[in-house]
Amino acid sequence: MQKVVAVLGGGIGGLSTCHYLSKSPNVSKVVLLEGSSRCGGWLNSTRRDDGAVFEQGPRGVRPAGAIGRNGLNMVSDLGLESEVLPVSKDHVASKNRFLYVKGQLHKMPSGPGGILRTIPPFSRPIIHSVLKEMLISKGKEDDESVHAFVSRRLGPELADIAIDSLCRGVFAGDCRQLSVRSCLPPLYKAERSRGSIVLGMLMGSGGGGPEVISSDLAKRASKESWSLWSLKRGMQSLPEALENSLRGRERVELHHNTRVKSLTLQGGVWEIKLDDGATLKADHVISVLPASALASVLPPAAQPLTEELRSIASATVAVVNLEYEGFILPVAGFGHLVPSSEDPGLLGVVYDSVTFPQHNRSGGPTTRLTVMMGGAWFKQVFGSPQEVTQQMFLDRATRAVTDHLGVTSQPVWSLVSVLKNCIPQYHVGHWKRLEKMRQYISKNNLPLTLAGASYDGVSVNDVIFSGRTAAEGLVGKI
């Protein structure tokens, strides 16, 4: 039987879901409902007339693993191969990552030498922690915080400095609250299957992940050892290409400025009430909305599901893009992270012009930086997002660039964006919540699928893959 499928949310997840669904003959119509005036969600690039590109959201995608291949396969599908900007593993941005600790920049240890010697800010060689880790017995809990897990296995110093910073960089989150099982599944699986992270990494921890055949582009990425890629006109090119490709398909309808007001199930069919009073019927709904947004439109009868959805927190991040005249950085690398003990409000600084010089303006040399602030500490440090002025964030960001990098000049261009609730926070026990929600959906035969960043991974690749998984769950292998 052919179905009408409504996809809620037009971010990269919703667009990907439609892309995969539209390949199947088992769907008679796909309707995408996006509440705002544009698709693409957090993938948002500012392009200036002089060629400069600034990212307000994700600024690069990792090609590693099955989901990395899947992401590159989609780039191929959309004919964007010639737009790809690869960064190889031997590029300075891949090799050099810094931590700002006790008022100083420290290069993160890398390669064998970095593990065997004592490298500040650490008080002893990392090899000590690594060798000891193999002797530590397996944890008994179903889940624990990332901080507790790393402290237990590798010692408190690595947890307090390196892991704290990493969780701030990736999730804008607090490693004392984030779940190791949901945020860093390879570490969790390595301990479960091999009793040790180190052994798990060396021997593999079983379960090779999903099967994804490599496109020529994915093969090239592997052959050339890419560590990261972006697109010539910024990451927003990806949702734009998806939208253009979907607009050319007769079974797909895309709607902007179409907010869902409520969902009601009648005789196994969803009635979707929209903000403008119109209604729409669908045989199945795939929600790629943030969990809390879906919670607010579900019918009262689905109360147990609504409560679980509401319990998934998210973090607000202030992103300040800065441009300076000339080359002003004292070091070359991807950027630096700041542990919460150093400055809870400031997550890190990305040296965009080092990684993607192609995004610099034409004309004389410039340095582009992005300063990230807030995250899990937003309210504590800055108060409510409504109350903080853009000027305050700009001042705070330029001061950080001066203090951390010794830059004395002022930026010649800047842009402040406050991304409200942009990164879901998988707190300890997140896996259990997902299990309860999915069990509720199947037990009550709800024609509903959950996809997107709120559930199974927050990276661009994770979200694209969740769209594929949602589509395949409905129509079979694509």
C-alpha positions as CSV (number, residue, x, y, z in Angstrom):
1,M,0.0,0.0,0.0
2,Q,1.3,3.4,-0.8
3,K,1.4,5.9,2.0
4,V,1.3,9.7,2.5
5,V,4.1,10.5,4.8
6,A,4.4,13.8,6.6
7,V,7.9,14.9,7.7
8,L,8.0,17.5,10.5
9,G,11.0,19.8,10.5
10,G,13.0,21.0,7.5
11,G,16.5,20.9,9.0
12,I,19.2,18.7,7.5
13,G,17.4,15.7,9.2
14,G,14.0,16.4,7.7
15,L,15.4,17.1,4.2
16,S,17.5,13.9,4.4
17,T,14.4,11.9,5.4
18,C,12.5,13.2,2.4
19,H,15.5,12.5,0.1
20,Y,15.5,8.8,1.2
21,L,11.7,8.5,1.1
22,S,11.5,9.9,-2.3
23,K,13.6,7.1,-3.7
24,S,11.0,4.5,-2.7
25,P,8.0,3.5,-4.9
26,N,6.1,2.6,-1.7
27,V,5.3,6.2,-0.9
28,S,2.7,8.1,-2.8
29,K,3.4,11.5,-1.3
30,V,6.0,13.1,1.0
31,V,5.0,16.3,2.6
32,L,7.7,18.3,4.5
33,L,6.5,20.9,7.0
34,E,9.0,23.5,8.1
35,G,7.9,26.2,10.6
36,S,10.5,28.9,9.6
37,S,11.1,30.7,6.3
38,R,14.0,28.5,5.3
39,C,15.1,24.9,5.3
40,G,18.5,23.8,6.7
41,G,18.0,24.3,10.4
42,W,21.4,24.9,12.1
43,L,23.3,24.6,8.9
44,N,23.5,28.3,8.2
45,S,26.3,30.1,6.3
46,T,26.7,33.8,5.9
47,R,28.2,34.6,2.4
48,R,29.6,38.0,1.7
49,D,29.9,39.5,-1.8
50,D,33.7,39.5,-1.5
51,G,33.7,35.7,-1.2
52,A,34.0,35.4,2.6
53,V,32.0,32.6,4.2
54,F,31.1,32.4,7.9
55,E,29.4,29.5,9.6
56,Q,26.8,30.0,12.3
57,G,26.4,26.3,12.8
58,P,28.5,23.2,12.0
59,R,31.7,24.2,10.1
60,G,32.9,20.8,8.9
61,V,32.0,17.2,8.8
62,R,34.1,14.1,9.6
63,P,34.2,11.4,6.9
64,A,35.0,8.5,9.3
65,G,33.1,5.3,9.7
66,A,29.9,4.1,8.1
67,I,27.9,7.2,8.9
68,G,30.7,9.3,7.5
69,R,30.6,7.4,4.2
70,N,26.8,7.7,4.2
71,G,27.1,11.5,4.5
72,L,29.6,11.7,1.6
73,N,27.4,9.4,-0.5
74,M,24.6,11.9,-0.1
75,V,27.0,14.7,-1.2
76,S,27.7,12.5,-4.3
77,D,24.0,11.9,-4.9
78,L,23.4,15.6,-5.0
79,G,26.3,16.2,-7.5
80,L,28.3,18.3,-5.1
81,E,31.6,16.5,-5.5
82,S,33.3,19.5,-7.1
83,E,32.2,21.7,-4.2
84,V,33.9,19.7,-1.5
85,L,36.8,21.2,0.5
86,P,38.8,18.3,2.1
87,V,41.2,18.7,5.0
88,S,43.6,15.8,5.2
89,K,45.0,14.2,8.3
90,D,48.5,15.8,7.8
91,H,47.0,19.3,7.5
92,V,48.0,21.6,10.4
93,A,44.4,22.0,11.4
94,S,44.1,18.2,11.8
95,K,47.4,17.9,13.7
96,N,47.2,20.9,16.0
97,R,44.4,21.3,18.6
98,F,44.9,23.4,21.7
99,L,43.6,23.7,25.2
100,Y,43.6,27.0,27.1
101,V,44.5,26.1,30.7
102,K,45.7,28.4,33.5
103,G,46.0,31.3,31.2
104,Q,48.1,29.5,28.6
105,L,47.6,27.7,25.3
106,H,48.8,24.1,25.2
107,K,49.0,21.9,22.2
108,M,47.1,18.6,22.7
109,P,49.4,15.6,22.8
110,S,49.4,13.8,19.5
111,G,51.4,10.9,18.0
112,P,53.6,8.5,20.1
113,G,55.9,11.2,21.4
114,G,53.0,13.1,22.8
115,I,51.9,10.1,24.8
116,L,55.3,9.1,26.2
117,R,56.4,12.5,27.5
118,T,54.9,14.8,30.1
119,I,53.1,17.5,28.1
120,P,51.5,20.4,30.0
121,P,48.8,21.0,31.1
122,F,49.1,17.3,32.2
123,S,51.3,16.5,35.2
124,R,52.6,13.1,33.8
125,P,52.8,11.2,30.5
126,I,49.5,9.9,29.2
127,I,51.0,6.5,28.7
128,H,50.7,5.9,32.5
129,S,47.0,6.3,32.3
130,V,46.8,4.2,29.2
131,L,48.7,1.2,30.7
132,K,46.8,1.4,34.0
133,E,43.5,1.5,32.1
134,M,44.0,-2.0,30.8
135,L,44.1,-3.4,34.4
136,I,41.0,-1.6,35.7
137,S,37.9,-3.8,36.1
138,K,34.7,-3.3,34.2
139,G,32.0,-0.9,35.5
140,K,28.8,-2.4,36.8
141,E,26.4,0.4,35.8
142,D,24.1,0.5,32.7
143,D,25.3,4.0,32.2
144,E,27.3,6.8,33.9
145,S,28.5,10.3,33.2
146,V,31.3,10.8,30.7
147,H,33.3,12.4,33.5
148,A,32.8,9.5,36.0
149,F,33.7,6.9,33.3
150,V,36.9,8.6,32.2
151,S,37.9,9.4,35.8
152,R,37.5,5.7,36.7
153,R,39.3,4.4,33.7
154,L,42.0,7.0,32.9
155,G,42.2,9.2,36.0
156,P,40.6,12.5,37.2
157,E,43.2,14.8,35.5
158,L,42.3,13.6,31.9
159,A,38.6,13.8,32.8
160,D,38.8,17.3,34.3
161,I,40.9,18.9,31.5
162,A,40.7,16.9,28.3
163,I,37.3,15.3,28.5
164,D,35.6,18.3,30.0
165,S,36.9,20.4,27.1
166,L,36.0,17.8,24.5
167,C,32.4,17.6,25.7
168,R,32.2,21.4,25.6
169,G,33.5,21.4,22.1
170,V,31.3,18.7,20.7
171,F,28.1,19.0,22.7
172,A,28.5,22.4,24.4
173,G,27.7,20.2,27.4
174,D,28.8,19.3,30.9
175,C,30.7,16.0,31.0
176,R,29.4,15.5,34.6
177,Q,25.9,15.2,33.3
178,L,26.4,13.8,29.8
179,S,25.9,10.0,29.3
180,V,29.0,8.0,28.2
181,R,26.7,5.3,26.7
182,S,24.9,7.8,24.4
183,C,27.6,10.5,23.8
184,L,30.7,8.3,23.4
185,P,29.3,4.9,22.4
186,P,32.7,3.5,21.1
187,L,34.2,4.0,24.6
188,Y,31.2,2.4,26.3
189,K,31.2,-0.6,23.9
190,A,34.9,-1.1,24.2
191,E,34.7,-1.5,28.0
192,R,31.6,-3.7,27.7
193,S,33.1,-6.1,25.1
194,R,36.8,-6.0,26.0
195,G,36.9,-4.7,29.6
196,S,39.1,-1.9,28.5
197,I,38.9,1.2,26.2
198,V,42.5,0.6,25.0
199,L,41.9,-3.1,24.1
200,G,38.6,-2.2,22.5
201,M,40.3,0.3,20.3
202,L,43.1,-2.1,19.4
203,M,41.0,-5.2,18.8
204,G,37.7,-3.7,17.9
205,S,34.6,-4.0,20.1
206,G,32.5,-6.2,17.8
207,G,29.4,-5.0,15.9
208,G,30.9,-3.3,12.9
209,G,28.0,-0.8,12.6
210,P,25.7,-0.4,9.6
211,E,26.7,-1.6,6.1
212,V,27.3,1.4,3.9
213,I,28.8,1.0,0.4
214,S,31.3,3.7,-0.5
215,S,30.6,6.1,-3.4
216,D,33.7,7.2,-5.4
217,L,33.8,10.3,-3.2
218,A,33.9,8.2,0.0
219,K,36.6,6.1,-1.5
220,R,38.6,9.2,-2.3
221,A,38.2,10.5,1.3
222,S,39.6,7.2,2.6
223,K,42.4,7.1,0.1
224,E,43.5,10.7,0.7
225,S,43.0,10.3,4.6
226,W,40.6,13.2,5.0
227,S,39.9,14.2,8.6
228,L,37.2,16.8,7.8
229,W,35.4,18.3,4.8
230,S,33.2,21.4,4.1
231,L,31.8,22.9,0.9
232,K,33.0,25.9,-1.1
233,R,30.0,28.1,-0.3
234,G,29.7,26.8,3.3
235,M,27.8,24.0,4.9
236,Q,24.4,25.6,4.0
237,S,25.0,24.4,0.4
238,L,24.1,20.9,1.6
239,P,20.5,21.6,2.6
240,E,20.1,24.0,-0.4
241,A,21.1,21.2,-2.8
242,L,18.8,18.8,-1.0
243,E,15.9,21.2,-1.2
244,N,16.5,21.9,-4.9
245,S,16.7,18.2,-5.7
246,L,13.4,17.5,-3.8
247,R,11.6,20.4,-5.5
248,G,12.2,18.5,-8.8
249,R,10.3,15.4,-7.6
250,E,6.6,15.2,-8.2
251,R,5.7,13.1,-5.2
252,V,7.3,15.6,-2.8
253,E,5.8,18.8,-1.4
254,L,7.9,21.3,0.6
255,H,6.3,23.9,2.8
256,H,8.0,26.8,4.6
257,N,6.4,29.0,7.3
258,T,4.1,26.1,8.1
259,R,3.9,25.4,11.8
260,V,2.3,22.3,13.2
261,K,-0.2,23.2,15.9
262,S,-1.4,19.7,16.9
263,L,-1.5,16.1,15.9
264,T,-4.6,13.9,16.3
265,L,-4.9,10.3,15.5
266,Q,-8.2,9.2,14.0
267,G,-8.8,5.7,12.7
268,G,-5.1,5.1,12.3
269,V,-4.6,8.3,10.3
270,W,-2.9,11.5,11.5
271,E,-4.8,14.8,11.3
272,I,-2.2,17.5,11.3
273,K,-3.6,20.9,12.3
274,L,-1.5,23.8,11.1
275,D,-1.1,27.3,12.6
276,D,-3.0,28.9,9.8
277,G,-6.1,26.8,10.5
278,A,-5.6,24.3,7.6
279,T,-5.5,20.6,8.3
280,L,-3.6,17.8,6.5
281,K,-3.9,14.0,6.7
282,A,-1.0,11.6,6.7
283,D,-0.7,7.8,7.1
284,H,2.6,8.2,8.9
285,V,4.5,11.0,10.6
286,I,8.3,11.2,10.9
287,S,9.2,13.8,13.4
288,V,12.6,15.4,12.9
289,L,11.6,18.3,15.3
290,P,13.5,18.8,18.6
291,A,12.0,16.5,21.2
292,S,10.4,19.4,23.1
293,A,8.7,20.7,20.0
294,L,7.2,17.4,19.2
295,A,6.0,17.1,22.8
296,S,4.0,20.3,22.5
297,V,1.9,19.1,19.5
298,L,1.2,15.4,20.5
299,P,-2.4,14.5,21.5
300,P,-3.1,14.5,25.3
301,A,-3.6,10.7,25.1
302,A,0.1,10.3,24.4
303,Q,1.0,11.9,27.8
304,P,3.7,9.2,28.7
305,L,5.5,9.8,25.4
306,T,5.2,13.6,25.9
307,E,6.8,13.4,29.3
308,E,9.8,11.4,28.1
309,L,10.3,13.8,25.2
310,R,10.2,16.8,27.5
311,S,12.9,15.3,29.7
312,I,15.5,15.7,26.8
313,A,17.3,18.9,27.6
314,S,19.1,21.1,25.1
315,A,21.8,23.8,25.2
316,T,21.9,27.3,23.9
317,V,25.1,28.6,22.3
318,A,26.2,32.1,21.4
319,V,28.3,32.1,18.2
320,V,30.4,35.1,17.4
321,N,32.1,35.2,14.0
322,L,35.0,37.6,13.8
323,E,37.3,38.8,11.0
324,Y,40.6,40.5,11.5
325,E,43.0,42.2,9.0
326,G,46.1,40.2,8.2
327,F,47.5,37.0,9.9
328,I,47.1,37.6,13.6
329,L,47.3,34.1,15.1
330,P,50.3,33.1,17.3
331,V,49.8,29.4,16.5
332,A,48.3,27.4,13.6
333,G,45.7,24.7,14.2
334,F,42.0,24.0,14.3
335,G,41.4,26.1,17.4
336,H,41.4,25.8,21.1
337,L,39.0,24.6,23.8
338,V,38.6,25.9,27.3
339,P,37.8,23.6,30.2
340,S,34.9,24.7,32.5
341,S,37.3,25.2,35.4
342,E,39.0,27.9,33.4
343,D,36.0,29.9,32.2
344,P,32.5,28.2,32.3
345,G,31.0,30.7,29.8
346,L,33.6,30.4,27.1
347,L,33.6,27.0,25.3
348,G,36.3,27.6,22.7
349,V,37.7,29.5,19.7
350,V,37.9,28.0,16.2
351,Y,40.6,29.3,13.8
352,D,38.4,29.1,10.7
353,S,40.9,30.7,8.3
354,V,43.5,28.0,9.1
355,T,41.2,25.1,8.4
356,F,39.3,26.6,5.4
357,P,41.3,29.5,3.9
358,Q,39.1,29.1,0.8
359,H,36.4,30.9,2.8
360,N,38.5,34.0,3.3
361,R,37.5,37.1,1.3
362,S,39.4,37.8,-1.9
363,G,41.9,40.6,-1.6
364,G,44.4,40.9,1.3
365,P,45.1,38.4,4.0
366,T,42.5,38.0,6.8
367,T,42.0,35.9,9.9
368,R,38.5,34.5,10.5
369,L,37.7,33.2,14.0
370,T,34.6,31.9,15.7
371,V,34.1,32.2,19.5
372,M,31.6,29.8,21.1
373,M,29.9,30.7,24.4
374,G,27.3,29.4,26.8
375,G,26.1,25.8,26.2
376,A,25.2,24.0,29.4
377,W,26.5,27.1,31.4
378,F,24.5,29.7,29.4
379,K,21.9,30.5,32.1
380,Q,24.4,30.4,34.9
381,V,26.8,32.8,33.2
382,F,24.7,35.0,31.0
383,G,21.1,34.7,32.3
384,S,18.2,34.3,29.9
385,P,19.0,34.5,26.1
386,Q,16.4,37.2,25.8
387,E,18.2,39.5,28.2
388,V,21.7,39.4,26.8
389,T,22.7,42.0,24.2
390,Q,24.7,41.2,21.1
391,Q,27.2,43.8,22.1
392,M,27.9,41.9,25.4
393,F,28.7,38.7,23.5
394,L,30.8,40.7,21.0
395,D,32.8,42.3,23.8
396,R,33.2,39.0,25.6
397,A,34.4,37.3,22.4
398,T,37.0,40.0,21.4
399,R,38.3,40.1,24.9
400,A,38.8,36.3,24.8
401,V,40.7,36.6,21.5
402,T,42.9,39.3,23.1
403,D,43.5,37.4,26.4
404,H,44.0,33.9,24.9
405,L,45.8,34.7,21.6
406,G,47.5,38.0,22.4
407,V,45.6,39.8,19.5
408,T,45.7,43.6,20.1
409,S,43.8,44.7,17.0
410,Q,40.0,45.0,16.8
411,P,37.9,42.9,14.4
412,V,37.0,44.6,11.1
413,W,33.8,42.6,10.8
414,S,31.6,40.6,13.2
415,L,28.4,38.7,13.5
416,V,26.7,37.5,16.7
417,S,24.1,34.7,16.6
418,V,22.4,33.2,19.6
419,L,21.3,29.6,18.7
420,K,18.5,28.8,21.2
421,N,18.4,25.1,22.2
422,C,20.6,24.1,19.3
423,I,22.3,21.0,20.8
424,P,20.3,18.3,22.5
425,Q,22.0,17.1,25.8
426,Y,22.1,13.3,26.3
427,H,22.1,13.1,30.0
428,V,22.8,9.9,32.0
429,G,20.0,7.4,31.3
430,H,19.3,8.8,27.8
431,W,19.3,5.3,26.3
432,K,16.5,4.2,28.7
433,R,14.4,7.2,27.7
434,L,14.7,6.3,24.0
435,E,13.8,2.7,24.8
436,K,10.7,3.8,26.7
437,M,9.6,6.1,23.9
438,R,10.1,3.6,21.1
439,Q,8.4,0.9,23.2
440,Y,5.4,3.2,23.8
441,I,5.1,4.0,20.1
442,S,5.2,0.3,19.0
443,K,2.9,-0.9,21.8
444,N,0.3,1.7,20.9
445,N,0.7,1.2,17.2
446,L,1.4,4.9,16.6
447,P,2.3,5.5,13.0
448,L,5.1,7.8,14.2
449,T,8.9,7.6,13.8
450,L,11.4,9.7,15.8
451,A,14.4,11.0,14.0
452,G,16.9,13.9,14.2
453,A,19.4,15.2,16.7
454,S,17.3,14.7,19.9
455,Y,17.8,10.9,19.9
456,D,20.7,9.0,18.3
457,G,23.6,11.4,17.8
458,V,24.0,15.2,17.3
459,S,26.5,15.4,14.4
460,V,25.5,16.3,10.8
461,N,26.4,12.7,9.8
462,D,24.3,11.2,12.7
463,V,21.3,13.3,11.7
464,I,21.5,12.5,8.0
465,F,21.8,8.8,8.9
466,S,18.8,9.0,11.3
467,G,16.8,10.3,8.3
468,R,17.9,7.3,6.3
469,T,17.1,4.9,9.2
470,A,13.6,6.5,9.6
471,A,12.8,6.2,5.9
472,E,14.1,2.6,5.7
473,G,12.1,1.6,8.8
474,L,9.0,2.6,6.9
475,V,9.7,1.5,3.3
476,G,12.5,-1.1,3.6
477,K,16.1,-0.9,2.3
478,I,16.9,2.1,0.1
